[in-house]
Amino acid sequence: MTQASARSRTVRRRHDREIIALAVPAFGALVAEPLFVMADSAIVGHLGTAQLAGLGIASALLTTAVSVFVFLAYATTAAVSRRVGAGDLPSAIRQGMDGIWLALLLGAAVIAVVLPTAPSLVELFGASDTAAPHAITYLRISALGIPAMLVVLAATGVLRGLQNTRTPLYVAIAGFIANALLNVALVYGVGLGIAGSAWGTVIAQCGMAAVYLWVVVRGARRHGASLRPDVAGIKASAQAGVPLLVRTLSLRAILMITTAVAARLGDADIAAHQIILSLWSLLAFALDAIAIAGQAIIGRYLGAGDAQGARAACRRMIEWGVAVGVVLGVLVVLSRPVFLPLFTGDSAVTNTALPALLIVAASQPICGVVYVLDGVLMGAGDGPYLAGAMLLTLAVFTPAALLVPALGGGLTALWAAMTLMMTVRLVTLWLRTRSGRWVVTGATR
């Protein structure tokens, strides 16, 4: 083995250790998040069908509201990791505090909108007369926890930027346990019904936010970073988040269009689509964990002025994305005889889902690279390009999806359009990565 080859293997192993150390806890924290909704559903479901239907509507509204602001985590990770790479921990934590203050302001604004408009929002979702009161109750109470949820997003970004994904995992696990216990106690022990479920979730979310704030404040005091709100810093955080907000809204629009088209294809198609979409979302958690590692690692390298190290880390993460995508695709194919019967015993739904499932399996290597490159460019602070690329993707996907029912296509054709969407993302992200224009070194971009 030559000296250059040995050095190359050493570098790859170092990157592997970093990726695993960040991605594995990140995956655990990501998986823990939907468990909140599952726990609420399991507990409220025993109250009655109307209560469960109300919870479903309110949860959909809350999830949409919070997911729009996921840029609080992404933008904060990129900004903090750059300053960590530059060796300026006080500025890194100061930047993180700006993100947290922005989260509190946005949370207050969301509460001000949701509380008076809750009945209209529930009606917009087509809630029945029996489910609507429960949905309104749950939505109004849970809205009080939105500032805490946004603080959790921003503080998670701070810790990821500090190369710490273990603490978010521990907090997520503790939050899930607390949420489940509080829900049982308040729903059945105290007899508050669906309101008890909402209050239990709010308390758990506030507890998680409090833990995060304690960790960040302790770090700020240790390194002499100011905790006071800084108008210029908050404004900078908001400006960095706008392109990522555009990216997120475009992606949400794609998913909404997909579901709307599936609904027009027939009952078997929409039922099969929900099964496939749930699997697709689960697979996305695994790939997003690598992307999160990419955000933290790339930001740190660029902040340290190590352009070569950033490129090498990017190449290694692409290899990880392909490898994990292949493994996930194979697992989907092998598990299909077991997976589909878990959701339905209707042969019409199963027969409709199977071809689409195979398309999802075949597309996983593409998805793996897309998620990795998305994380790399986020870590580089290349938000404006990501926004433009996603708008282009939306423009290509929309007519392709809308043509599916017009041309007599079914669910398989719709998921082929989804694969086209991921391919467009792959091309746009790959071209940007190859150009090298994302490699901007320094503590700030």
Number of C-alpha atoms within 10 A of each C-alpha: 5 7 8 9 10 11 11 13 12 12 15 17 13 12 19 15 11 17 23 14 16 23 23 17 19 28 20 20 23 19 17 20 14 13 17 20 18 13 20 23 18 12 18 26 16 10 14 9 13 20 22 22 21 25 28 19 23 27 19 13 19 17 12 13 16 16 16 16 23 18 28 30 27 28 31 34 34 35 33 34 36 36 28 25 26 23 15 16 21 19 22 27 31 25 24 34 30 24 35 31 22 26 28 18 15 17 24 16 13 17 19 13 12 19 16 11 13 21 18 12 18 22 15 9 13 12 22 14 10 13 20 24 17 23 30 25 18 26 27 20 20 24 26 23 22 25 25 24 23 29 30 28 26 32 28 30 33 34 25 28 34 23 21 19 27 19 18 25 21 15 20 23 19 15 23 23 16 19 27 21 15 22 29 20 16 19 21 17 12 11 12 15 19 26 23 23 28 27 22 25 27 22 20 25 28 21 19 24 25 15 17 23 17 12 14 22 17 13 15 21 13 10 16 14 19 16 16 10 15 16 12 10 18 21 14 15 25 19 12 22 24 17 20 28 20 20 24 20 19 21 16 16 14 21 14 12 17 23 16 14 21 25 17 12 17 13 13 19 23 22 20 26 25 16 20 20 17 11 15 15 11 15 20 18 17 23 27 24 27 29 31 30 30 32 32 37 33 31 38 33 27 31 29 21 19 18 19 12 18 24 19 16 24 22 16 18 27 22 16 20 27 20 16 20 25 20 14 22 21 15 12 21 17 12 10 16 12 10 14 21 13 10 14 14 10 13 12 14 21 22 14 19 24 19 15 21 27 17 18 26 22 19 22 28 22 18 26 30 28 27 26 30 28 25 29 32 25 29 33 32 29 24 25 16 19 23 20 17 21 24 17 16 22 22 14 15 21 16 11 17 25 16 15 21 16 8 9 9 13 19 28 21 20 24 25 19 22 21 20 18 22 21 17 20 25 22 13 20 24 15 12 18 19 10 10 11 11 21 23 18 21 19 23 16 16
